[in-house]
Amino acid sequence: MKDGKRRVSARIKLYMLFWALLLVSFTVGISVQYAGYRNAVNQRMAEENQIADANKRTAELKDEIAYSGSDAFVMKIAREQLGLVMPGDLLFHNTANDTGGQNN
């Protein structure tokens, strides 16, 4: 009878070990899957942020292109970079910094 109890006891221990290992492997598998899921979610969020930034930059560039074709842009460049004026503009000349050809 003692041998029978030992066998049952050893068999129960073996079943318990099997279920414990199964539970541990299941828990590890779930943890690995969850980590992969979180990484995918984080990557998607980063990509969505990049898309939003690209869309914002696209809108800015479209506005800049539209402005560069306008009369206001042409006038700004003509005045600032080329020194041109419109008819009827008043010109002022600062003579305080002119040496007038004299050496000081």
TAJOKA-V371826 format. One record per backbone hydrogen bond with DSSP energy under -0.5 kcal/mol. CO is the residue of the C=O (numbers start at 1). NH is the residue of the N-H. Records with the same first field share a line. If there is no record, write none. Layout:
CO->NH / NH
This chain:
1->5
2->6
3->7
4->8
5->9
6->10
7->11
8->12
9->13
10->14
11->15
12->16
13->17
14->18
15->19
16->20
17->21
18->22
19->23
20->24
21->25
22->26
23->27
24->28
25->29
26->30
27->31
28->32
29->33
30->34
31->35
32->36
33->37
34->38
35->39
36->40
37->41
38->42
39->43
40->44
41->45
42->46
43->47
44->48
45->49
46->50
47->51
48->52
49->53
50->54
51->55
52->56
53->57
54->58
55->59
56->60
57->61
58->62
59->63
60->64
61->65
62->66
63->67
64->68
65->69
66->69
67->70 / 73
70->74
71->75
72->76
73->77
74->78
75->79
76->80
77->81 / 82
78->84
79->83
86->89
93->95
95->98
99->102
